[in-house]
């Protein structure tokens, strides 16, 4: 963490984000929010031009939390077979859950780009389906 250089504003936002992890047990288990949202998730989205440290930040968070990081890119999820990409995505989440690891989607914009309107092919439908599953 000490190797990361951020503006004061970004540092403040980052520290607030880490509190989500630090107080997760208190909020969801002791305070009972798990009854409202039984499958709670915490997601952080880093953005900026190449070389600004998004990947470094993800690794710093994993190190700070004493967890392994599993990095996944679009090519590891996408498949030429319709319907396999959602299965691959689910498998990535399962592996991260089983290993109590942080799941890091490198170049997540390829997963989360704008949905295709006026769908005319099965592959376009599959892309939209994958994007919906990522958001869930």
Buried (B, 14 or more C-beta within 10 A) or exposed (E): EEEBEEEEEEEEEBEEEBEEBEEEEEBBEEEEBBEEEEEEEEEBEBEEEEEEBBBEBBBBBBEEBEBEBBBBBBEBBBBEEEEBBBEBBEEBBEEBEEEEBBBBBBBBEBBBEEEBEEEEEEEBEBBBBBBEBBEE
